[in-house]
Amino acid sequence: MVGTCAHVEFLRAQPAWALALAAVGLLVALPAIRLALWVYAAFLHPCKPRRRRYGAWAVVTDATDGIGRAIAFRFAAAGLRLVLVGRNPEKLAAVAAEIKAKHPNVPEVRTFVLDFAAEGLAAGVKALKEAIRGLDVGVLVNNAGLSYPYARYFHEVDEELMRSLTRVNVEGVTRVTYAVLPGMVKRKRGAIVNIGSASASVIPSNPMYSVYAATNLVFLLTKYCSASFH
């Protein structure tokens, strides 16, 4: 109590300009402190191996190119077993071979052929569910996505492209999540990463990619599924 009173008296003894300057400095410092804490948590803080934290297996869709391919290599480096999903069996085999060559200690790499834009998506995802039955799938990366081949107005989007956009960007991610999530719930651990475009949430208007933007509301699926388990 004596110490508190002394602190109060000390503050009262300071000129107003010094107190104002200190308040401004505190306001400026808070964002920097938050940023430093985020950097530490995201990049510097030591974490448990993903196999123990989530599970031994990772399923990555559209794993033959770009983001999906890069994630698959990172998971292999972390020691996770992989199920690579894509529509081209030759490219899947090539990526699996590259992963094994670069990370010879990766326990196992499996591939599963699934074309998200083709007819029979429900049957294909059902087959994927059977293929991973019994596996300790700890991470699912929904990376498969489709955009326009070139910019066009809404009325210029043909029926086939509209159907493919809806099937890949909406039905595909929903069905795969629905197939994998129950196992994670049963094991009481796991992580799902849904990769989409900011065209539906950040850009205020996207008239040349209207259907694409409308089908990229995957962040809502992420948000509401996450809220179900908190």
PyMOL commands that set and color helices and strands:
alter all, ss='L'
color gray80, all
select helices_A, chain A and resi 2-12+16-44+50-53+66-77+89-102+121-131+154-156+159-187+198-200+207-214+218-228
alter helices_A, ss='H'
color red, helices_A
select strands_A, chain A and resi 57-61+81-86+109-113+137-142+191-194
alter strands_A, ss='S'
color yellow, strands_A
deselect
rebuild
show_as cartoon
